[in-house]
Amino acid sequence: MPRIIFIHPDGRRQEVDGAVGSSVMRAAERHGIPEIIAECGGAAACATCHVYVAPRPDLPKMSAMEDDMLEVTAEPRRPDSRLSCQIIMTADLDGLEVGLPETQV
């Protein structure tokens, strides 16, 4: 199972297992990551699963819908902003580091 390393706003690192074919958002829900709210359940319609992910060649490309939703995040959008519901885990993403914002609302 590929590992995801969530980096909390206080700098604490939390490593969890992510299932291949499932989203980073679902892994956060399964492991009780409080900074991921995911009000829309993963439909890229609320931006409450906003995260910061350094670019990697194996990271899925951002869709136009995700790009639009990142304009309405509670924390400022950064160049490394993504919606965790739109990052689907693969074996290649093992060790993915995901920064968590202070707030989602």
Secondary structure, 3 states (H helix, E strand, C coil): CCEEEEECCCCCEEEEECCCCCEHHHHHHHCCCCCCCCCCCCCCCCCCCEEECCCCCCCCCCCHHHHHHHHHCCCCCCCCEEEHHHCECCHHHCCEEEECCCCCC
